[in-house]
Amino acid sequence: MKTRVHIVMDDTEKAHLERAARRAGKSLSAWMREAALARAEAEAARELGTLDELRGFFAERAEREEGREPGWDAHREVIEASRRSGAAAS
């Protein structure tokens, strides 16, 4: 079974990616799917064998991500609220 994924981008980004896909002889969808799978595989293959590699991994994420991760209490509240709403629905 195949599922569609909706990606929001501006017209300039879309045109840029369409040109890259056309140069590769692919549809935009096929080109983006291939690029996403290659990136996911590369990240999965990356091993963190030393403390410096682990620090680098988290430094890279800190540069890329915004905001702060909620603490465990916030996560627990979401889990409990989900459980309560599920129990009420059954």
C-alpha positions, 0 to 999 in steps of 0.5 A: 500500500502506498501513502501520500505525504503532503510537503509545504514549501514555497514556489521558489523551493519547489521550482529549485527541487523540480529542476534538480529532479529533472536533471536526474531524470526523475519526477519530483516525487521519486527524487524527493523519496530517494533523497529522504531514504538516502538521508535516513539510511545515512543517519541510521548507519552513523555510529556514535562510538566515542564521547566526542561523536556523541557530543557532536551528535547532540551539538548538531541537533541543538543547531538544527532544532528550536525550543526545548524538549519538555521534561518528563513530567510534561510527557507523563501528563500527555500520556495520562491525558491520552489514556483518560480520553481513550478510556472515556471513548470505550 
